[in-house]
Amino acid sequence: MSQLWKSTDVRVWDDALAQYDDAVRASGKEWKLVAMEKWYLEELPRNIGSRNPPHLSKDDFVKLVDWKLTRGQWRPKLLDFAKQQDGAEVESYTKAMAGCTSGCMAPVKTAIDKLVTLKGIGPATASAIIAASCPHTPFMSDEALTAVMGKRDYTAKVYMDFAEKMQRKAKELNSGRSQAGADSSRISAGGGAKDTAGQINWTAVLIERSIFAATVLGLPKGSDATASDGVPDGGGTEGDDVPFPATSQGAAKKRRN
C-alpha cells in the first residue's frame, strides 16, 4: 500500500481513483456500502450545502456514522450512540465545519475539537463529517492513516499532521498533472471535479479515496510507482486511544472511533 503513497506519478494515482467504485464493490460489503457511498458522495453534500450555515441533521448524522462503520470496522455501540444524540445538539455542533472549506487548518482544528465532544465521536468520525463538504479536509480512514503516517494513532494531533500531508500530496499531483497526460475518462462519483482540460483537480479527499482503492485492490500493480523521499512506509500497529466522551460534555474514556 505504501507504494502508492510514495508515487509521484499522477497516472498511477489517477488509475487508483478510477477504480474507487470497483474497490467499494470488492470490499466484501457491496450489499450495503455501494448505496451508502452514493449517499455520502452525492446526497449528503447537497443536504449540507442547502443549509445556512452548513450542518448535519440528526438523520444525516446517524447515516454518516453508519457509513463510516460500514466502510471501516463495525462497532454497533457507536451507531447506538449516534441514534441517541439530541438533534438540536447535532445541528449546533456540526455547524463548526462551516469554516473548513478553504483548506486552512486552524478552523479544521476548531471543528474537530468541537465535534469530538459529541458522545461516541472521535477524530476519525469528525473528519468524515467535515470531509463530506470540505474537499481539502480528508477522512481519517484506516487505510489512509496507515499509508501516510506508518501506523494508526487516532488523535486530533495526528489528524492535523495527516491532513497536512494529504494536502501536500494533492498539490504535488496537481503540479505534475500537465506532464502526465492522465486519462480521467474513467473517473466516476469517487473522482470529484475536473478542470477545463478534463484532468482531475486533486484534493486531500480524493487522495484518501485513491488510497482506499489501492488498499482493497492491491494497487499499483507491478513496479510502476515512483518513490518520493521522506514518506513513511505503511504498517505498524493499530491504535485505539481516541478520546471517547461518556456524554457530550462528559469525562473522556479511551477508545478508537
Secondary structure, DSSP 8 states (H G I E B T S, - for coil): -HHHHHB--HHHHHHHHHTHHHHHHHTS-HHHHHHHHHIIIIIHHHHHHTSSS----HHHHHHHHHHHHHHS---HHHHHHHHHS-HHHHHHHHGGGGGGTT--HHHHHHHHHHHTTSTT--HHHHHHHHHTT-TTS----HHHHHHHHSSB---HHHHHHHHHHHHHHHHHHHHHHHHHT---TT--TTT--B-TTS-B---HHHHHHHHHHHHHHT-S-TT---B-TT---S---B----EEESSTTS-EEE---
